[in-house]
Amino acid sequence: MAEVVLNQLVKSYGGVTAVRSIDLKIPEGAFAVLVGPSGCGKSTTLRMIAGLEEISGGTISIGGRVVNDLPPKDRDIAMVFQNYALYQHMTVYDNLAFGLRNRKESEARIAEKIAHAASILSIEPLLQRRPKQLSGGQQQRVALGRCIVRHPQVFLFDEPLSNLDAKLRAQMRVELKRLRERVPATSVYVTHDQVEAMTLGDLVVIMKDGLVQQVGTPLDVYNRPENLFVAGFIGAPAMNVFKGTLDELGERVSVEGASLAVGERNKAALRGYAGRPVMVGIRPEHISIGAFGNQLEGTVDVIEQLGSEMHLDMRIGSTALTVARVAPDAPIRVHEPVTVSIAADQMHFFDVDTQKAIRVIH
């Protein structure tokens, strides 16, 4: 295992800058997930770590060694690609052995390493098959096995589950969690799927437009988003956002004609914004049907029946609102009025101009 450090990392293509001066430290043994929308620079960052893209500025260090000028084979990394990148004319065994043979390892040692990896991944019955005879999930296990046999300092994953169906993706997430326990290693994982980011990573790196927006544990980025982008990107359904105006004491906020208490834990942070407009965020799970306190009146636009719960899409004045985790048999109908209550202490506040969080003071 090794620490990975990116210092002022930049990647430009002509006049277009894809990655903008990233500073990031991934501790030894951490599983870091780079997540963000398409075009945010996450895959480019991963490919620069791997040595598959030249950097335009800054440094990359792996295990305390600057690797800017080293070819991929000398960086002691192993990479799992989106398309698995298996040799179709070779058996699974030969796919796993290929890199080891290039390193001139003995056949006895190769057989030992393959047996160990195959046991971990439960692919022993597949070793004499070719990739075209395997399912997507089986091919993904083989791709993982090819990394395991190398015992690298760092694993790199480039959207490895994106070609799988929803059920298989969920299964492979569990497999990857198990794999982390059995084969501990520093890992960098790229995805656009926030569910993968939250369930797999112990360090989540959220990117947008080539910049890192926030780095933290899954709970950090969910409960304390640093800006409106992070607040809206992390969470499903997404955080609801309103524009409001604080009263002269900074203790209540006016939203769509309703006056809402900001909650005790928010008052100190909001005092400097008294009388000013703010953006107000509230996650769907902190909104309840009924009149319990902070109330808003709206009309139901859409009902999504999920079996275990319902999601309501509502219209409150000019604002769309999603309410999640409503009982599946709740007596609610489309186009009917409904009253919802918002948990005051769970509200998030953001600066209108900078879109940065107005930090809650405990």
Phi, psi and omega per residue, in radians:
M1 nan 2.683 -3.114
A2 -2.666 2.609 3.015
E3 -1.294 2.451 3.068
V4 -1.989 2.209 -3.108
V5 -2.215 2.178 3.028
L6 -1.864 2.221 -3.098
N7 -2.186 1.963 3.107
Q8 0.914 0.745 -3.046
L9 -1.310 2.276 -3.095
V10 -2.323 2.471 2.994
K11 -2.393 2.139 3.123
S12 -2.148 2.528 3.021
Y13 -2.078 1.706 -3.062
G14 1.110 -2.115 -3.134
G15 -1.612 0.076 -3.107
V16 -1.849 2.204 3.099
T17 -1.743 2.008 -3.086
A18 -1.542 -0.568 3.123
V19 -2.261 2.236 -2.960
R20 -2.015 1.637 2.961
S21 0.872 1.074 -3.126
I22 -1.468 2.283 2.962
D23 -2.003 2.141 -3.083
L24 -2.693 2.323 3.066
K25 -2.075 2.108 3.110
I26 -1.880 1.921 -3.065
P27 -1.101 2.739 3.085
E28 -0.993 2.233 3.116
G29 1.497 -0.077 -3.116
A30 -1.346 2.683 2.996
F31 -1.926 1.757 -3.087
A32 -1.732 2.303 3.127
V33 -1.969 2.118 3.013
L34 -1.575 2.072 -3.056
V35 -2.309 2.544 3.125
G36 2.953 3.013 -3.133
P37 -1.212 2.908 3.094
S38 -0.988 2.399 3.105
G39 1.473 0.153 -3.094
C40 -1.454 -0.190 3.101
G41 1.782 0.088 -3.073
K42 -1.193 -0.802 3.140
S43 -1.184 -0.635 3.087
T44 -1.081 -0.720 3.104
T45 -1.076 -0.779 3.140
L46 -1.089 -0.752 -3.112
R47 -1.176 -0.516 3.050
M48 -1.224 -0.678 3.070
I49 -1.066 -0.688 -3.115
A50 -1.294 -0.335 -3.078
G51 1.563 0.220 3.132
L52 -1.556 -0.215 3.048
E53 -2.257 2.361 3.033
E54 -1.243 2.497 3.097
I55 -1.542 2.665 3.123
S56 -1.706 -0.283 3.124
G57 -3.049 2.748 3.130
G58 1.567 -2.984 -3.116
T59 -2.371 2.687 3.014
I60 -2.143 2.201 3.105
S61 -2.090 2.354 3.058
I62 -2.181 2.071 -3.113
G63 1.066 0.610 3.115
G64 1.419 0.032 -3.112
R65 -1.957 2.192 3.080
V66 -1.229 2.196 -3.022
V67 -1.983 0.238 -3.076
N68 -0.819 -0.759 -3.015
D69 -1.771 0.125 -3.136
L70 -1.546 2.435 3.034
P71 -1.210 2.807 -3.098
P72 -0.903 -0.694 -3.045
K73 -1.171 -0.313 -3.111
D74 -1.781 0.102 -3.099
R75 -1.626 -0.108 -3.132
D76 1.023 0.847 3.091
I77 -2.176 2.807 3.018
A78 -2.362 2.443 -2.996
M79 -2.187 2.375 3.028
V80 -1.862 2.117 -3.065
F81 -1.631 2.868 3.111
Q82 -1.056 -0.652 -3.081
N83 -1.743 0.262 3.081
Y84 1.260 -0.609 3.075
A85 0.960 0.796 3.095
L86 -1.591 2.609 3.074
Y87 -1.400 1.991 -2.999
Q88 -1.206 -0.434 -3.091
H89 -1.531 -0.059 -3.111
M90 -1.854 2.699 3.004
T91 -1.241 2.919 3.068
V92 -1.010 -0.768 3.136
Y93 -0.997 -0.797 -3.099
D94 -1.230 -0.559 3.031
N95 -1.065 -0.756 -3.138
L96 -1.212 -0.554 -3.075
A97 -1.466 -0.303 -2.944
F98 -0.959 -0.930 -3.107
G99 -1.141 -0.611 -3.140
L100 -1.200 -0.657 3.101
R101 -1.167 -0.627 3.084
N102 -1.118 -0.445 3.111
R103 -1.574 0.118 3.061
K104 1.130 0.567 3.075
E105 -1.356 2.691 -3.123
S106 -1.234 2.669 3.140
E107 -1.113 -0.572 3.107
A108 -1.137 -0.753 3.127
R109 -1.187 -0.669 3.103
I110 -1.083 -0.797 -3.140
A111 -1.071 -0.664 3.129
E112 -1.140 -0.798 -3.124
K113 -1.153 -0.707 -3.138
I114 -1.161 -0.712 3.110
A115 -1.069 -0.704 3.132
H116 -1.136 -0.837 -3.126
A117 -1.145 -0.719 -3.137
A118 -1.112 -0.618 3.099
S119 -1.162 -0.768 3.139
I120 -1.059 -0.718 -3.034
L121 -1.679 -0.011 -3.135
S122 0.993 0.815 3.132
I123 -2.045 0.309 -3.136
E124 -0.954 -0.699 -3.126
P125 -1.247 -0.148 -3.041
L126 -1.729 -0.048 -2.920
L127 -1.109 -0.465 -3.129
Q128 -1.748 0.104 3.065
R129 -1.554 2.877 3.033
R130 -1.779 2.758 -3.052
P131 -0.938 -0.632 -3.108
K132 -1.174 -0.241 3.113
Q133 -1.615 0.075 -3.072
L134 -1.922 2.664 3.006
S135 -1.313 2.973 3.123
G136 -1.040 -0.738 3.133
G137 -1.149 -0.647 3.102
Q138 -1.174 -0.719 3.089
Q139 -1.082 -0.652 3.124
Q140 -1.129 -0.677 3.091
R141 -1.119 -0.688 3.105
V142 -1.115 -0.741 3.113
A143 -1.068 -0.683 3.073
L144 -1.152 -0.703 3.130
G145 -1.061 -0.656 3.135
R146 -1.082 -0.555 3.071
C147 -1.306 -0.751 -3.059
I148 -1.062 -0.709 -3.064
V149 -1.143 -0.352 -3.111
R150 -1.457 -0.315 -3.092
H151 0.892 0.978 -3.103
P152 -1.351 2.930 3.030
Q153 -1.279 -0.562 -3.042
V154 -2.415 2.320 2.972
F155 -1.665 2.384 3.059
L156 -2.113 2.275 -3.109
F157 -2.143 2.111 -3.138
D158 -1.872 1.583 3.137
E159 0.796 0.959 -2.999
P160 -1.215 -0.294 -3.085
L161 -1.820 0.040 -2.987
S162 -1.189 -0.374 -3.136
N163 -1.576 0.027 -3.095
L164 -1.701 2.695 3.084
D165 -1.288 2.972 -2.983
A166 -1.033 -0.751 -3.109
K167 -1.138 -0.766 -3.114
L168 -1.211 -0.594 3.085
R169 -1.078 -0.751 3.126
A170 -1.095 -0.715 3.124
Q171 -1.126 -0.728 -3.109
M172 -1.231 -0.515 3.042
R173 -1.059 -0.749 3.104
V174 -1.113 -0.734 3.123
E175 -1.073 -0.695 3.141
L176 -1.168 -0.650 3.081
K177 -1.085 -0.763 3.111
R178 -1.123 -0.700 -3.124
L179 -1.070 -0.654 -3.133
R180 -1.052 -0.628 3.141
E181 -1.265 -0.609 -3.073
R182 -1.526 -0.504 3.137
V183 -2.254 1.321 -3.118
P184 -1.124 2.310 3.129
A185 -2.851 2.686 2.977
T186 -1.142 2.298 -3.076
S187 -2.352 2.486 3.022
V188 -2.170 2.137 -2.970
Y189 -2.190 2.243 -3.138
V190 -1.860 2.340 3.077
T191 -2.737 2.745 2.963
H192 -1.775 -0.020 -3.047
D193 -1.666 1.970 -3.080
Q194 -1.182 -0.446 3.086
V195 -1.122 -0.768 3.068
E196 -1.064 -0.744 -3.119
A197 -1.069 -0.782 -3.061
M198 -1.289 -0.596 -3.062
T199 -1.510 -0.499 -3.066
L200 -1.679 -0.657 -2.962
G201 -1.454 2.490 2.860
D202 -1.720 -0.119 3.008
L203 -2.397 2.092 -3.114
V204 -1.908 2.221 -3.129
V205 -2.023 1.921 -3.071
I206 -1.702 2.208 -3.062
M207 -2.090 2.639 3.042
K208 -2.693 2.296 3.068
D209 0.923 0.697 3.085
G210 1.370 0.090 -3.121
L211 -2.068 2.567 3.007
V212 -1.404 2.157 -3.130
Q213 -1.563 -0.633 3.139
Q214 -2.870 2.559 3.058
V215 -2.240 2.278 3.117
G216 -3.133 3.137 3.039
T217 -1.223 2.843 3.093
P218 -0.923 -0.747 3.141
L219 -1.210 -0.605 3.093
D220 -1.029 -0.919 -3.035
V221 -1.240 -0.448 3.117
Y222 -1.377 -0.796 -3.037
N223 -1.524 -0.423 -3.106
R224 -2.341 1.105 3.116
P225 -1.085 2.439 -3.073
E226 -1.455 -0.306 3.110
N227 -2.714 3.066 -3.073
L228 -1.136 -0.594 3.125
F229 -1.081 -0.869 3.141
V230 -1.073 -0.738 -3.133
A231 -1.028 -0.707 -3.108
G232 -1.443 -0.442 -3.075
F233 -1.446 -0.671 -3.108
I234 -1.625 2.148 -3.142
G235 2.096 2.380 3.125
A236 -2.443 2.070 -0.103
P237 -1.053 2.820 -3.051
A238 -1.218 2.791 3.057
M239 -1.047 2.425 3.022
N240 -1.402 2.426 -3.119
V241 -2.239 2.251 3.090
F242 -2.085 2.748 2.917
K243 -1.742 2.290 -3.114
G244 -2.441 3.077 3.106
T245 -2.320 2.262 3.128
L246 -1.352 2.634 3.067
D247 -1.336 3.139 -3.025
E248 -1.195 -0.260 3.097
L249 -1.739 -0.178 -3.091
G250 1.254 0.422 -3.079
E251 -1.919 -0.246 3.084
R252 -2.391 2.649 3.135
V253 -2.205 2.345 3.134
S254 -1.588 2.104 -3.113
V255 -2.324 2.072 3.082
E256 0.860 0.760 3.067
G257 1.469 -0.107 3.130
A258 -1.854 2.575 3.101
S259 -1.824 2.065 -3.055
L260 -1.990 2.402 3.014
A261 -1.208 2.436 -3.078
V262 -1.469 -0.181 -3.125
G263 1.595 2.541 -3.063
E264 -1.058 -0.693 -3.042
R265 -1.280 -0.224 -3.124
N266 -1.667 -0.303 -2.955
K267 -1.045 -0.809 -3.082
A268 -1.096 -0.716 -3.121
A269 -1.184 -0.533 -3.039
L270 -1.599 -0.098 -3.050
R271 -1.012 -0.665 -3.140
G272 -1.279 -0.146 3.119
Y273 -1.834 0.166 -3.098
A274 -0.936 2.300 3.138
G275 1.386 0.027 -3.064
R276 -1.907 2.748 3.045
P277 -1.265 2.581 3.098
V278 -2.504 2.829 2.965
M279 -1.700 2.370 -3.077
V280 -1.992 2.242 3.120
G281 -2.067 2.464 3.081
I282 -2.543 2.264 -3.134
R283 -1.359 2.595 -3.078
P284 -0.958 -0.616 -3.090
E285 -1.249 -0.152 3.114
H286 -1.798 0.309 3.074
I287 -2.061 2.254 -3.110
S288 -2.097 2.593 3.043
I289 -1.354 2.261 3.108
G290 2.078 2.952 -3.095
A291 -1.743 1.761 -3.090
F292 -2.145 -0.176 -3.068
G293 2.990 -1.869 3.053
N294 -1.161 1.864 -2.985
Q295 -1.955 2.509 2.996
L296 -2.300 2.497 3.114
E297 -1.871 2.319 -3.135
G298 -2.618 -3.043 3.131
T299 -2.204 2.383 -3.136
V300 -1.318 2.194 3.098
D301 -1.660 -0.840 -3.046
V302 -2.450 2.487 3.017
I303 -2.056 2.201 3.051
E304 -1.871 1.969 -3.122
Q305 -1.583 2.033 -3.092
L306 -1.892 0.070 3.140
G307 1.623 -1.163 3.140
S308 -1.423 -0.319 -3.134
E309 -2.815 2.954 3.030
M310 -2.064 2.548 2.958
H311 -1.885 2.305 3.103
L312 -1.902 2.248 2.942
D313 -1.748 2.121 -3.053
M314 -2.081 2.865 3.023
R315 -2.110 2.077 3.100
I316 -2.091 1.754 -3.017
G317 1.088 -2.134 -3.141
S318 -1.678 0.107 -3.032
T319 -1.891 2.354 3.016
A320 -1.514 2.494 -3.080
L321 -2.409 2.351 3.050
T322 -1.924 2.204 3.091
V323 -1.945 2.131 -3.102
A324 -1.904 2.918 3.050
R325 1.062 0.672 2.959
V326 -1.481 2.466 -3.140
A327 -0.943 2.413 -3.042
P328 -1.116 -0.350 3.136
D329 -1.877 0.329 3.124
A330 -1.061 2.386 -3.082
P331 -1.363 1.200 -3.089
I332 -2.144 2.432 -3.103
R333 -2.216 2.651 3.079
V334 -1.076 2.474 3.114
H335 1.283 0.049 3.103
E336 -1.569 2.598 3.062
P337 -1.249 2.629 3.131
V338 -2.613 2.540 3.081
T339 -1.811 2.315 3.083
V340 -2.144 2.688 3.104
S341 -2.098 2.470 -3.069
I342 -1.967 2.332 3.100
A343 -1.271 1.928 -3.011
A344 -1.025 -0.775 -3.079
D345 -1.278 -0.136 3.109
Q346 -1.737 0.048 -3.139
M347 -1.327 2.528 3.074
H348 -1.958 2.567 -3.123
F349 -2.235 2.463 -3.071
F350 -2.336 2.552 3.075
D351 -1.180 2.307 -3.094
V352 -1.097 -0.701 -3.052
D353 -1.437 -0.864 -3.073
T354 -1.501 -0.338 -3.053
Q355 1.099 0.243 3.085
K356 -1.457 2.648 3.131
A357 -1.134 2.440 2.946
I358 -1.552 1.815 -2.880
R359 -1.099 2.352 3.048
V360 -1.263 2.340 3.099
I361 -1.879 2.095 -3.086
H362 -1.431 nan nan
